């Protein structure tokens, strides 16, 4: 039981490049989330998926897209990366009456 | 809108002292209040949580109290140790949320000096 996993762990992009961050959970959770964490800014919700087949915007969705591929996987795509998207990205999952469990994070630098 | 205010932003204590972090929320229907600990370079991990039908919960050296009338909840760490040094986040889940969505506070950096 690996919990929530994320790939890659680290990534460096040039401005304008695109990439997809992958997240998977093996806990049979319905809901999944993508956060970004900047120094002094806490955790800000980018997008979430309450259940397979649905996605909704969070607090800071601009510049991102998501795909809930199936119940296990939830990906985050940056179509044209910008330096302002330099951050640590965390994926999390949730099951009713429980709490959110976080993945190990992806450290992204956009030059 | 939904909002969680967390104070203080930084807290420095001597080993063995107590530490208290307080959060205030705005949604009166909120029903779930977790606390996460994040060590440097690591993921946030749940350390304790409380639901709206309970006023206090303890787990060894940590405790959480909830005052629904005043809409605030607090984390108490007693007999602090250097390994308690980390960033602590409070969060709340609105009563109308069936998505599990959490609203996080800004975080408190706790430093325990040996």
Interface residues (C-beta under 8 A of the other chain):
Chain A: X31 X33 X40 X41 X42 X43 X45 X48 X50 X56 X58 X90 X94 X95 X96 X99 X100 X101 X102 X103 X104 X105
Chain B: X32 X34 X42 X43 X44 X45 X46 X49 X89 X98 X99 X100 X101 X102 X104 X105 X106 X107
